[in-house]
């Protein structure tokens, strides 16, 4: 049983589990755990784990490598898809965090070896202005990210990669 310190963590766990189920239902593999990556022979660095830009602090107080952790990775034949998901059933602090994510994309945190998808899900995702602004800014700057709103659109995108691997 997973223990969470706050409702957002529990909500995030639930939505990530749902996301993984959707990916699998469309015939794809999603890697989330060390065991998943090892079993599939995929390095977690550059797929699930991502280093901060060189000019940002690289180490934690204890000397370990800092990392950003993506929500999942879909391995494909030639490339993979790094998945970042934001689930919003109501308005909250997650909304503003996307602007920090925008900066990470600008600075190349996710690299260019794999595709990057930001998937906005949940009852409120379509009406959150910060998500629309994230999309508008990413498009204006031609940033390497596909932005998807809603479970149905996510399912369609997953179906579309079947022929494009």
C-alpha positions as semicolon CSV with decimal commas, in nm:
position;residue;x (nm);y (nm);z (nm)
1;X;0,000;0,000;0,000
2;X;0,131;0,345;-0,093
3;X;0,116;0,616;0,173
4;X;0,088;0,979;0,063
5;X;0,139;1,295;0,265
6;X;-0,129;1,494;0,089
7;X;-0,427;1,461;-0,144
8;X;-0,236;1,579;-0,452
9;X;0,007;1,288;-0,423
10;X;-0,279;1,039;-0,396
11;X;-0,455;1,203;-0,690
12;X;-0,133;1,196;-0,894
13;X;-0,077;0,829;-0,818
14;X;-0,433;0,750;-0,927
15;X;-0,407;0,947;-1,252
16;X;-0,063;0,798;-1,336
17;X;-0,209;0,451;-1,283
18;X;-0,497;0,541;-1,514
19;X;-0,251;0,680;-1,770
20;X;-0,051;0,355;-1,764
21;X;-0,372;0,157;-1,816
22;X;-0,467;0,370;-2,116
23;X;-0,121;0,324;-2,272
24;X;-0,138;-0,054;-2,225
25;X;-0,495;-0,069;-2,360
26;X;-0,365;0,079;-2,686
27;X;-0,103;-0,196;-2,718
28;X;0,201;-0,005;-2,593
29;X;0,444;-0,063;-2,309
30;X;0,494;0,207;-2,047
31;X;0,800;0,206;-1,827
32;X;0,769;0,360;-1,482
33;X;0,976;0,157;-1,234
34;X;1,341;0,047;-1,217
35;X;1,215;-0,307;-1,272
36;X;1,028;-0,201;-1,591
37;X;1,338;-0,032;-1,733
38;X;1,569;-0,322;-1,646
39;X;1,330;-0,579;-1,794
40;X;1,314;-0,381;-2,122
41;X;1,687;-0,299;-2,135
42;X;1,627;0,077;-2,132
43;X;1,844;0,326;-1,942
44;X;1,640;0,540;-1,701
45;X;1,859;0,847;-1,768
46;X;1,724;1,047;-2,061
47;X;1,393;0,860;-2,050
48;X;1,252;0,871;-1,696
49;X;1,531;1,063;-1,520
50;X;1,656;1,395;-1,656
51;X;1,945;1,609;-1,534
52;X;1,900;1,981;-1,473
53;X;2,073;2,217;-1,717
54;X;2,449;2,245;-1,654
55;X;2,421;2,597;-1,510
56;X;2,164;2,485;-1,250
57;X;2,267;2,309;-0,929
58;X;2,355;1,952;-1,022
59;X;2,391;1,797;-0,677
60;X;2,167;1,756;-0,373
61;X;2,286;1,855;-0,026
62;X;2,407;1,497;0,022
63;X;2,604;1,502;-0,304
64;X;2,371;1,292;-0,517
65;X;2,289;1,385;-0,875
66;X;1,974;1,598;-0,893
67;X;1,713;1,473;-1,133
68;X;1,372;1,548;-1,270
69;X;1,147;1,242;-1,293
70;X;0,906;1,204;-1,585
71;X;0,576;1,025;-1,532
72;X;0,652;0,750;-1,779
73;X;0,833;0,640;-2,093
74;X;0,691;0,456;-2,395
75;X;0,968;0,269;-2,579
76;X;0,929;0,247;-2,956
77;X;1,154;0,097;-3,225
78;X;1,347;0,408;-3,324
79;X;1,250;0,663;-3,058
80;X;1,052;0,668;-2,742
81;X;0,800;0,902;-2,587
82;X;0,864;1,075;-2,257
83;X;0,531;1,135;-2,086
84;X;0,457;1,416;-1,845
85;X;0,101;1,419;-1,715
86;X;-0,087;1,689;-1,527
87;X;-0,423;1,575;-1,395
88;X;-0,668;1,839;-1,274
89;X;-1,010;1,759;-1,143
90;X;-1,023;2,102;-0,979
91;X;-0,808;2,414;-0,976
92;X;-0,492;2,404;-0,765
93;X;-0,119;2,461;-0,739
94;X;-0,029;2,215;-1,016
95;X;-0,143;2,473;-1,270
96;X;0,146;2,715;-1,217
97;X;0,409;2,440;-1,211
98;X;0,381;2,407;-1,588
99;X;0,573;2,732;-1,630
100;X;0,872;2,575;-1,455
101;X;0,829;2,282;-1,694
102;X;0,828;2,526;-1,986
103;X;1,169;2,650;-1,873
104;X;1,298;2,293;-1,848
105;X;1,189;2,231;-2,209
106;X;1,351;2,558;-2,327
107;X;1,679;2,459;-2,162
108;X;1,683;2,110;-2,314
109;X;1,634;1,907;-1,997
110;X;1,447;1,635;-2,188
111;X;1,704;1,617;-2,468
112;X;1,617;1,547;-2,830
113;X;1,660;1,171;-2,854
114;X;1,295;1,103;-2,769
115;X;0,961;1,275;-2,820
116;X;0,806;1,465;-2,530
117;X;0,433;1,461;-2,464
118;X;0,256;1,674;-2,203
119;X;-0,082;1,518;-2,133
120;X;-0,337;1,732;-1,949
121;X;-0,617;1,519;-1,806
122;X;-0,897;1,549;-1,554
123;X;-1,236;1,720;-1,536
124;X;-1,091;2,072;-1,518
125;X;-0,799;2,045;-1,762
126;X;-0,981;2,208;-2,055
127;X;-1,068;2,520;-1,854
128;X;-0,734;2,590;-1,687
129;X;-0,584;2,905;-1,836
130;X;-0,228;2,818;-1,726
131;X;-0,241;2,502;-1,938
132;X;-0,370;2,696;-2,240
133;X;-0,096;2,956;-2,188
134;X;0,164;2,677;-2,164
135;X;0,040;2,542;-2,497
136;X;0,035;2,887;-2,657
137;X;0,389;2,968;-2,538
138;X;0,531;2,631;-2,642
139;X;0,378;2,672;-2,988
140;X;0,500;3,033;-3,023
141;X;0,854;2,927;-2,932
142;X;0,834;2,610;-3,146
143;X;0,939;2,400;-2,848
144;X;0,978;2,023;-2,902
145;X;0,668;1,910;-2,712
146;X;0,332;1,764;-2,812
147;X;0,054;1,894;-2,589
148;X;-0,257;1,682;-2,548
149;X;-0,578;1,775;-2,367
150;X;-0,800;1,498;-2,229
151;X;-0,810;1,121;-2,214
152;X;-0,983;1,079;-2,551
153;X;-0,723;1,288;-2,735
154;X;-0,447;1,094;-2,557
155;X;-0,601;0,764;-2,670
156;X;-0,615;0,893;-3,030
157;X;-0,250;0,997;-3,021
158;X;-0,153;0,654;-2,889
159;X;-0,348;0,491;-3,174
160;X;-0,170;0,716;-3,426
161;X;0,178;0,601;-3,321
162;X;0,099;0,241;-3,415
163;X;0,173;0,315;-3,780
164;X;0,443;0,574;-3,716
165;X;0,699;0,365;-3,525
